């Protein structure tokens, strides 16, 4: 006896007469991960409004403030140093910068040097319709400040660096490349020698302010600068900031010995103020001799502090 056919419908896997919609968000996320090709991403367009004239003007003002921040810092440090406004709390400018701002000596003087270079660029860059971008931080001027170039040459270096950077603000590395190229092509031998007697010419060097007319002994000769020992300090200065007295060897020897005597006297911590007057006077008298009275005064002061000097044979 044949069985009647079943009335149940065969259900094929993966199909359904009435597919159900997933209502659980976790299920939705799972299904998207399992079948990413079927995911739909909706992107909402955001309208970017143009700046108004007032906003554009404000933006330029704020950008200039950011760009000039390092310049204002350098100018402020320069005035603090030159007017000695730190003297009520600190003995030296270096101590003041370290304790007040956390700057090392090199960091503080880099900001000051970068400011001086920036001001030179403002003076010497061409202004005949050319829009040359200016530096925005001291790192871009670090090598230019250390190169000890004349202001007009500094401007030339910056202009070349801008061109090399595609008329944009150049990096410190690009500036260094241009500095090295220019110095290599214009190298002039240092005309000075160790033991020579020279006069200090402050020019645009703030470290030599108040030192005009000081004489000193050249103790080191570099490619582009010299170290000069005076009665109170050692100064590393550019070639153009010193002038040789062109003395005979015996005259140079006399002044070398005189410099030693003055420096020893200057190192006496308990010296009288009158001693400083004598030191300053002799430190500016760029002559290879002492008058009779000067010699007696110097010898008397040396005896006062047990610094008896004997002329070497």
C-alpha positions as a Markdown table, in Angstrom:
| # | Residue | x | y | z |
|---|---|---|---|---|
| 1 | Unk | 0.0 | 0.0 | 0.0 |
| 2 | Unk | 1.5 | 3.3 | -1.1 |
| 3 | Unk | 2.0 | 6.0 | 1.5 |
| 4 | Unk | 0.4 | 9.4 | 0.6 |
| 5 | Unk | 3.0 | 12.2 | -0.1 |
| 6 | Unk | 3.9 | 14.4 | 2.9 |
| 7 | Unk | 2.4 | 17.9 | 3.0 |
| 8 | Unk | 5.5 | 19.3 | 4.9 |
| 9 | Unk | 7.6 | 21.7 | 2.8 |
| 10 | Unk | 11.3 | 21.1 | 2.5 |
| 11 | Unk | 13.3 | 24.0 | 3.9 |
| 12 | Unk | 16.5 | 24.8 | 2.1 |
| 13 | Unk | 19.3 | 26.0 | 4.4 |
| 14 | Unk | 20.0 | 29.7 | 4.1 |
| 15 | Unk | 16.5 | 30.5 | 2.9 |
| 16 | Unk | 13.4 | 31.5 | 4.6 |
| 17 | Unk | 9.9 | 32.5 | 3.4 |
| 18 | Unk | 9.8 | 35.3 | 5.9 |
| 19 | Unk | 13.3 | 36.6 | 6.6 |
| 20 | Unk | 13.6 | 38.3 | 10.0 |
| 21 | Unk | 15.3 | 41.6 | 10.4 |
| 22 | Unk | 18.0 | 41.8 | 13.0 |
| 23 | Unk | 17.1 | 44.1 | 15.8 |
| 24 | Unk | 20.0 | 43.5 | 18.1 |
| 25 | Unk | 22.9 | 46.1 | 17.5 |
| 26 | Unk | 25.4 | 43.4 | 18.3 |
| 27 | Unk | 24.0 | 41.2 | 15.7 |
| 28 | Unk | 24.1 | 44.0 | 13.2 |
| 29 | Unk | 27.8 | 44.6 | 13.9 |
| 30 | Unk | 28.5 | 40.9 | 13.6 |
| 31 | Unk | 26.8 | 40.7 | 10.3 |
| 32 | Unk | 28.8 | 43.7 | 9.0 |
| 33 | Unk | 32.1 | 42.0 | 10.0 |
| 34 | Unk | 31.0 | 38.7 | 8.4 |
| 35 | Unk | 30.0 | 40.4 | 5.1 |
| 36 | Unk | 31.9 | 43.7 | 4.8 |
| 37 | Unk | 31.0 | 44.0 | 1.1 |
| 38 | Unk | 27.4 | 44.6 | 2.0 |
| 39 | Unk | 28.1 | 47.4 | 4.5 |
| 40 | Unk | 27.0 | 50.9 | 3.7 |
| 41 | Unk | 29.0 | 53.9 | 4.9 |
| 42 | Unk | 27.2 | 57.2 | 5.2 |
| 43 | Unk | 29.5 | 60.3 | 4.9 |
| 44 | Unk | 28.0 | 63.6 | 6.0 |
| 45 | Unk | 29.3 | 66.6 | 4.0 |
| 46 | Unk | 30.5 | 69.5 | 6.2 |
| 47 | Unk | 30.4 | 72.9 | 4.8 |
| 48 | Unk | 33.6 | 74.9 | 5.3 |
| 49 | Unk | 32.9 | 78.5 | 5.6 |
| 50 | Unk | 35.3 | 81.0 | 4.1 |
| 51 | Unk | 37.0 | 83.4 | 6.6 |
| 52 | Unk | 35.5 | 86.9 | 6.8 |
| 53 | Unk | 37.8 | 89.8 | 6.2 |
| 54 | Unk | 37.9 | 90.4 | 9.9 |
| 55 | Unk | 38.8 | 86.8 | 10.7 |
| 56 | Unk | 41.5 | 86.8 | 8.0 |
| 57 | Unk | 43.0 | 89.9 | 9.5 |
| 58 | Unk | 42.9 | 88.3 | 13.0 |
| 59 | Unk | 44.6 | 85.2 | 11.7 |
| 60 | Unk | 47.5 | 87.2 | 10.1 |
| 61 | Unk | 47.9 | 89.1 | 13.4 |
| 62 | Unk | 48.1 | 85.9 | 15.5 |
| 63 | Unk | 50.4 | 84.2 | 13.0 |
| 64 | Unk | 52.8 | 87.2 | 13.2 |
| 65 | Unk | 52.7 | 87.0 | 17.0 |
| 66 | Unk | 53.7 | 83.4 | 16.9 |
| 67 | Unk | 56.5 | 84.0 | 14.4 |
| 68 | Unk | 57.8 | 87.0 | 16.4 |
| 69 | Unk | 57.7 | 85.2 | 19.8 |
| 70 | Unk | 61.3 | 84.1 | 19.6 |
| 71 | Unk | 62.3 | 87.6 | 18.4 |
| 72 | Unk | 60.5 | 89.3 | 21.4 |
| 73 | Unk | 62.1 | 86.8 | 23.8 |
| 74 | Unk | 65.6 | 87.6 | 22.4 |
| 75 | Unk | 65.0 | 91.3 | 22.6 |
| 76 | Unk | 63.7 | 91.0 | 26.2 |
| 77 | Unk | 66.8 | 88.9 | 27.2 |
| 78 | Unk | 69.1 | 91.4 | 25.6 |
| 79 | Unk | 67.6 | 94.3 | 27.5 |
| 80 | Unk | 67.7 | 92.3 | 30.8 |
| 81 | Unk | 71.3 | 91.6 | 30.2 |
| 82 | Unk | 72.4 | 95.0 | 29.0 |
| 83 | Unk | 70.7 | 97.0 | 31.8 |
| 84 | Unk | 71.6 | 94.3 | 34.4 |
| 85 | Unk | 68.0 | 94.2 | 35.6 |
| 86 | Unk | 68.9 | 90.8 | 37.3 |
| 87 | Unk | 71.4 | 92.3 | 39.7 |
| 88 | Unk | 69.0 | 92.5 | 42.7 |
| 89 | Unk | 68.6 | 88.7 | 42.9 |
| 90 | Unk | 71.5 | 87.2 | 40.9 |
| 91 | Unk | 75.2 | 87.7 | 40.5 |
| 92 | Unk | 75.4 | 87.0 | 36.8 |
| 93 | Unk | 73.2 | 87.0 | 33.8 |
| 94 | Unk | 73.8 | 83.3 | 33.3 |
| 95 | Unk | 72.7 | 82.3 | 36.8 |
| 96 | Unk | 69.6 | 84.5 | 36.3 |
| 97 | Unk | 68.6 | 82.8 | 33.0 |
| 98 | Unk | 69.2 | 79.3 | 34.4 |
| 99 | Unk | 67.1 | 79.9 | 37.6 |
| 100 | Unk | 64.4 | 82.1 | 36.2 |
| 101 | Unk | 63.8 | 80.6 | 32.8 |
| 102 | Unk | 65.6 | 77.3 | 32.8 |
| 103 | Unk | 67.9 | 78.4 | 30.0 |
| 104 | Unk | 71.5 | 77.3 | 29.8 |
| 105 | Unk | 74.0 | 80.0 | 28.9 |
| 106 | Unk | 74.1 | 78.8 | 25.3 |
| 107 | Unk | 70.3 | 78.8 | 25.0 |
| 108 | Unk | 70.0 | 82.3 | 26.3 |
| 109 | Unk | 72.7 | 83.7 | 24.1 |
| 110 | Unk | 71.4 | 81.8 | 21.1 |
| 111 | Unk | 68.1 | 83.7 | 21.4 |
| 112 | Unk | 70.0 | 87.0 | 21.7 |
| 113 | Unk | 72.2 | 86.2 | 18.7 |
| 114 | Unk | 69.2 | 85.1 | 16.6 |
| 115 | Unk | 67.5 | 88.4 | 17.4 |
| 116 | Unk | 70.5 | 90.3 | 16.2 |
| 117 | Unk | 70.6 | 88.3 | 13.0 |
| 118 | Unk | 66.8 | 88.8 | 12.4 |
| 119 | Unk | 67.3 | 92.5 | 12.8 |
| 120 | Unk | 70.1 | 92.4 | 10.2 |
| 121 | Unk | 67.9 | 90.6 | 7.8 |
| 122 | Unk | 65.2 | 93.2 | 8.2 |
| 123 | Unk | 67.8 | 95.9 | 7.3 |
| 124 | Unk | 69.7 | 94.2 | 4.5 |
| 125 | Unk | 67.2 | 92.0 | 2.6 |
| 126 | Unk | 66.1 | 93.5 | -0.7 |
| 127 | Unk | 62.7 | 95.2 | -0.6 |
| 128 | Unk | 62.1 | 95.9 | -4.3 |
| 129 | Unk | 58.8 | 94.1 | -4.5 |
| 130 | Unk | 60.2 | 90.8 | -3.3 |
| 131 | Unk | 58.2 | 88.9 | -0.6 |
| 132 | Unk | 61.0 | 87.0 | 1.2 |
| 133 | Unk | 59.6 | 85.0 | 4.2 |
| 134 | Unk | 61.3 | 85.8 | 7.5 |
| 135 | Unk | 62.5 | 83.3 | 10.2 |
| 136 | Unk | 60.0 | 82.0 | 12.7 |
| 137 | Unk | 62.4 | 80.4 | 15.3 |
| 138 | Unk | 66.0 | 80.7 | 16.4 |
| 139 | Unk | 66.8 | 77.2 | 15.2 |
| 140 | Unk | 66.6 | 78.4 | 11.6 |
| 141 | Unk | 69.2 | 81.1 | 12.5 |
| 142 | Unk | 71.5 | 79.0 | 14.7 |
| 143 | Unk | 74.2 | 78.4 | 12.1 |
| 144 | Unk | 73.9 | 81.9 | 10.7 |
| 145 | Unk | 74.5 | 83.4 | 14.1 |
| 146 | Unk | 77.5 | 81.1 | 14.8 |
| 147 | Unk | 79.0 | 81.8 | 11.4 |
| 148 | Unk | 80.0 | 85.3 | 12.4 |
| 149 | Unk | 79.3 | 86.8 | 9.0 |
| 150 | Unk | 78.8 | 90.4 | 8.1 |
| 151 | Unk | 75.1 | 91.6 | 8.2 |
| 152 | Unk | 74.9 | 92.0 | 4.4 |
| 153 | Unk | 76.3 | 88.5 | 4.0 |
| 154 | Unk | 73.8 | 87.1 | 6.5 |
| 155 | Unk | 71.0 | 88.6 | 4.4 |
| 156 | Unk | 72.5 | 87.0 | 1.3 |
| 157 | Unk | 72.6 | 83.6 | 3.0 |
| 158 | Unk | 69.0 | 83.8 | 4.1 |
| 159 | Unk | 67.8 | 84.8 | 0.6 |
| 160 | Unk | 69.7 | 81.9 | -1.0 |
| 161 | Unk | 68.3 | 79.5 | 1.7 |
| 162 | Unk | 64.7 | 80.7 | 0.9 |
| 163 | Unk | 65.2 | 80.1 | -2.8 |
| 164 | Unk | 66.7 | 76.6 | -2.1 |
| 165 | Unk | 63.6 | 75.8 | 0.0 |
| 166 | Unk | 61.3 | 76.7 | -2.9 |
| 167 | Unk | 60.6 | 80.3 | -1.6 |
| 168 | Unk | 59.4 | 79.0 | 1.7 |
| 169 | Unk | 60.9 | 79.3 | 5.2 |
| 170 | Unk | 64.1 | 77.2 | 5.1 |
| 171 | Unk | 65.1 | 74.7 | 7.8 |
| 172 | Unk | 68.2 | 75.1 | 9.8 |
| 173 | Unk | 69.9 | 72.4 | 7.8 |
| 174 | Unk | 69.3 | 74.3 | 4.5 |
| 175 | Unk | 70.7 | 77.5 | 6.1 |
| 176 | Unk | 73.8 | 75.5 | 7.3 |
| 177 | Unk | 74.3 | 74.2 | 3.7 |
| 178 | Unk | 74.3 | 77.7 | 2.3 |
| 179 | Unk | 76.5 | 79.1 | 5.1 |
| 180 | Unk | 79.1 | 76.3 | 4.5 |
| 181 | Unk | 79.0 | 76.9 | 0.8 |
| 182 | Unk | 79.6 | 80.7 | 1.1 |
| 183 | Unk | 82.3 | 80.4 | 3.7 |
| 184 | Unk | 84.0 | 77.8 | 1.6 |
| 185 | Unk | 84.1 | 80.0 | -1.4 |
| 186 | Unk | 85.1 | 83.2 | 0.4 |
| 187 | Unk | 87.6 | 81.8 | 2.9 |
| 188 | Unk | 90.2 | 84.4 | 3.9 |
| 189 | Unk | 93.1 | 83.4 | 6.1 |
| 190 | Unk | 93.2 | 84.8 | 9.6 |
| 191 | Unk | 95.9 | 87.5 | 9.6 |
| 192 | Unk | 96.5 | 87.4 | 13.4 |
| 193 | Unk | 98.9 | 85.3 | 15.4 |
| 194 | Unk | 99.3 | 84.1 | 19.0 |
| 195 | Unk | 101.1 | 86.7 | 21.2 |
| 196 | Unk | 100.0 | 89.6 | 19.1 |
| 197 | Unk | 98.6 | 92.7 | 20.8 |
| 198 | Unk | 95.3 | 94.0 | 19.5 |
| 199 | Unk | 92.7 | 96.6 | 20.3 |
| 200 | Unk | 89.0 | 95.5 | 20.8 |
| 201 | Unk | 86.5 | 97.1 | 18.4 |
| 202 | Unk | 83.0 | 96.3 | 19.7 |
| 203 | Unk | 81.0 | 97.1 | 16.5 |
| 204 | Unk | 77.8 | 95.1 | 16.7 |
| 205 | Unk | 79.0 | 92.6 | 19.4 |
| 206 | Unk | 77.0 | 93.2 | 22.5 |
| 207 | Unk | 79.5 | 91.1 | 24.6 |
| 208 | Unk | 82.0 | 93.9 | 24.0 |
| 209 | Unk | 79.8 | 96.7 | 25.0 |
| 210 | Unk | 81.8 | 99.1 | 27.1 |
| 211 | Unk | 85.1 | 97.5 | 26.1 |
| 212 | Unk | 86.0 | 99.9 | 23.3 |
| 213 | Unk | 89.7 | 100.7 | 23.5 |
| 214 | Unk | 90.7 | 97.7 | 25.6 |
| 215 | Unk | 93.9 | 96.0 | 24.5 |
| 216 | Unk | 94.7 | 92.3 | 24.9 |
| 217 | Unk | 96.9 | 89.5 | 23.9 |
| 218 | Unk | 95.9 | 87.0 | 21.2 |
| 219 | Unk | 95.9 | 83.5 | 22.9 |
| 220 | Unk | 94.1 | 81.5 | 20.2 |
| 221 | Unk | 93.7 | 81.9 | 16.4 |
| 222 | Unk | 90.8 | 80.2 | 14.7 |
| 223 | Unk | 89.6 | 80.2 | 11.1 |
| 224 | Unk | 87.3 | 83.2 | 11.5 |
| 225 | Unk | 87.9 | 84.5 | 15.0 |
| 226 | Unk | 90.5 | 84.9 | 17.8 |
| 227 | Unk | 90.5 | 84.6 | 21.6 |
| 228 | Unk | 92.0 | 87.7 | 23.2 |
| 229 | Unk | 93.1 | 88.0 | 26.8 |
| 230 | Unk | 92.5 | 91.3 | 28.5 |
| 231 | Unk | 93.1 | 92.4 | 32.1 |
| 232 | Unk | 89.6 | 91.2 | 33.2 |
| 233 | Unk | 88.5 | 88.4 | 30.8 |
| 234 | Unk | 89.0 | 86.3 | 27.7 |
| 235 | Unk | 86.9 | 87.3 | 24.6 |
| 236 | Unk | 86.4 | 85.2 | 21.5 |
| 237 | Unk | 85.7 | 87.7 | 18.8 |
| 238 | Unk | 85.5 | 88.0 | 15.0 |
| 239 | Unk | 88.5 | 89.2 | 13.0 |
| 240 | Unk | 86.8 | 92.5 | 12.1 |
| 241 | Unk | 86.3 | 93.2 | 15.8 |
| 242 | Unk | 90.0 | 93.5 | 16.6 |
| 243 | Unk | 92.8 | 95.7 | 15.3 |
| 244 | Unk | 96.5 | 94.8 | 15.6 |
| 245 | Unk | 98.9 | 97.3 | 17.1 |
| 246 | Unk | 101.7 | 95.9 | 14.9 |
| 247 | Unk | 104.3 | 96.1 | 17.6 |
| 248 | Unk | 107.8 | 94.9 | 17.6 |
| 249 | Unk | 108.5 | 91.5 | 19.3 |
| 250 | Unk | 110.1 | 93.1 | 22.4 |
| 251 | Unk | 107.1 | 95.5 | 22.8 |
| 252 | Unk | 104.7 | 92.6 | 22.5 |
| 253 | Unk | 106.6 | 90.8 | 25.2 |
| 254 | Unk | 106.4 | 93.8 | 27.5 |
| 255 | Unk | 102.6 | 94.0 | 27.1 |
| 256 | Unk | 102.2 | 90.2 | 27.5 |
| 257 | Unk | 103.9 | 90.4 | 30.9 |
| 258 | Unk | 101.9 | 93.5 | 31.8 |
| 259 | Unk | 98.7 | 91.6 | 31.0 |
| 260 | Unk | 99.7 | 88.8 | 33.3 |
| 261 | Unk | 100.3 | 91.3 | 36.1 |
| 262 | Unk | 97.0 | 93.0 | 35.6 |
| 263 | Unk | 95.1 | 89.8 | 35.5 |
| 264 | Unk | 96.7 | 88.6 | 38.7 |
| 265 | Unk | 95.7 | 91.8 | 40.4 |
| 266 | Unk | 92.2 | 91.5 | 39.1 |
| 267 | Unk | 91.8 | 88.0 | 40.6 |
| 268 | Unk | 92.3 | 89.4 | 44.2 |
| 269 | Unk | 88.8 | 89.2 | 45.6 |
| 270 | Unk | 89.4 | 91.7 | 48.5 |
| 271 | Unk | 90.9 | 94.4 | 46.4 |
| 272 | Unk | 90.0 | 98.1 | 46.9 |
| 273 | Unk | 87.9 | 100.0 | 44.4 |
| 274 | Unk | 90.9 | 102.2 | 43.7 |
| 275 | Unk | 92.6 | 99.1 | 42.3 |
| 276 | Unk | 89.9 | 98.8 | 39.7 |
| 277 | Unk | 90.5 | 102.4 | 38.6 |
| 278 | Unk | 94.1 | 101.6 | 38.0 |
| 279 | Unk | 93.3 | 98.4 | 36.2 |
| 280 | Unk | 90.8 | 100.1 | 33.9 |
| 281 | Unk | 93.3 | 102.9 | 33.1 |
| 282 | Unk | 96.1 | 100.6 | 32.3 |
| 283 | Unk | 93.8 | 98.2 | 30.5 |
| 284 | Unk | 93.0 | 100.9 | 28.0 |
| 285 | Unk | 96.5 | 102.4 | 27.6 |
| 286 | Unk | 97.6 | 100.5 | 24.6 |
| 287 | Unk | 101.3 | 101.6 | 24.8 |
| 288 | Unk | 104.3 | 99.3 | 25.2 |
| 289 | Unk | 105.6 | 101.2 | 28.3 |
| 290 | Unk | 104.5 | 102.7 | 31.7 |
| 291 | Unk | 105.3 | 106.1 | 32.9 |
| 292 | Unk | 107.5 | 106.3 | 36.0 |
| 293 | Unk | 104.5 | 107.1 | 38.2 |
| 294 | Unk | 102.4 | 104.3 | 36.7 |
| 295 | Unk | 105.1 | 101.8 | 37.3 |
| 296 | Unk | 105.4 | 102.9 | 41.0 |
| 297 | Unk | 101.7 | 102.8 | 41.5 |
| 298 | Unk | 101.4 | 99.3 | 40.0 |
| 299 | Unk | 104.3 | 98.0 | 42.1 |
| 300 | Unk | 102.9 | 99.5 | 45.3 |
| 301 | Unk | 99.5 | 97.9 | 44.7 |
| 302 | Unk | 101.1 | 94.5 | 44.0 |
| 303 | Unk | 103.1 | 94.8 | 47.3 |
| 304 | Unk | 99.9 | 95.6 | 49.1 |
| 305 | Unk | 98.4 | 92.3 | 48.1 |
| 306 | Unk | 101.7 | 90.3 | 48.2 |
| 307 | Unk | 102.0 | 90.1 | 44.5 |
| 308 | Unk | 105.7 | 91.1 | 44.1 |
| 309 | Unk | 106.5 | 91.0 | 40.4 |
| 310 | Unk | 110.0 | 90.2 | 39.1 |
| 311 | Unk | 110.8 | 90.9 | 35.5 |
| 312 | Unk | 111.7 | 87.7 | 33.8 |
| 313 | Unk | 115.1 | 87.6 | 32.2 |
